[in-house]
């Protein structure tokens, strides 16, 4: 099974080899399309996978492929730092677009007259550390595409 990164920078899959061959015939993927094989942590051009190399016309890329996940993970550092420093206010949740979760953290801190502030701060601290410890690829997969709001 394989996952691919489309021209729209979205991840598609998992798909089997037969589906990838159909996409090659339809010109939906090419030799430079980034592919991740099942169980592999890294993304490679489709032409570097021996199973598909003979079927593709390999043209060397003129420039290095842009970092696919860097742009989509641009909120990782601000969210991580805000989670560590301002976790009890839920600022890191707002940065990632999780308005509901951010409001929950903010309101729990405020409406409890800051009695539950340490609990909310601990949650924010843990989440901030988790954000910063993940690679850009994993951060995008879990928090941007997967929309995982808590831990």
Steps between C-alpha positions, in 0.01 A plus 500: 500500500614850418418861586570785259526877516290654224572822315267671749738398785233269643575143606305226323480134583564242603468357149633179351747463212222436250332832586833683465548346156152623399594849621820480295296410190269797571803731555383573854843402635843521342858402572546792742181434704594443864403155627517341843500122516316332783714495813763737360551834677628696199353620171677418173439579133294232329784431256724385788269208583629198303150366440400810300834624359481305172153638426598864545699725276755631743584862441741651749337781692621846408476617861474318828141428602370754749460388858143377496433512870693811599233745383216297646682470833566873529285525816689225682754722678262784597244247627765306690647807668156639588398159634801499731474862612126578477350153506232578755348762269476265201685738267675207331159354411392825333825510299423154359139592423344296781272777621272274704786336689663840554179640646467199731847556642453876531157475662602224742788720618292818523170362634674301772662826617833346405455208743531258207771709336778252596311214335447696178862618508625143537290394199638792298855424610472136394340591168761767429780252560327242280464751216866596512626141523321384186653525155328733254360199315354343813367833627315560172365143495374508860399861569434658159357213294386282790356795697596342834400763756613347828842345574 
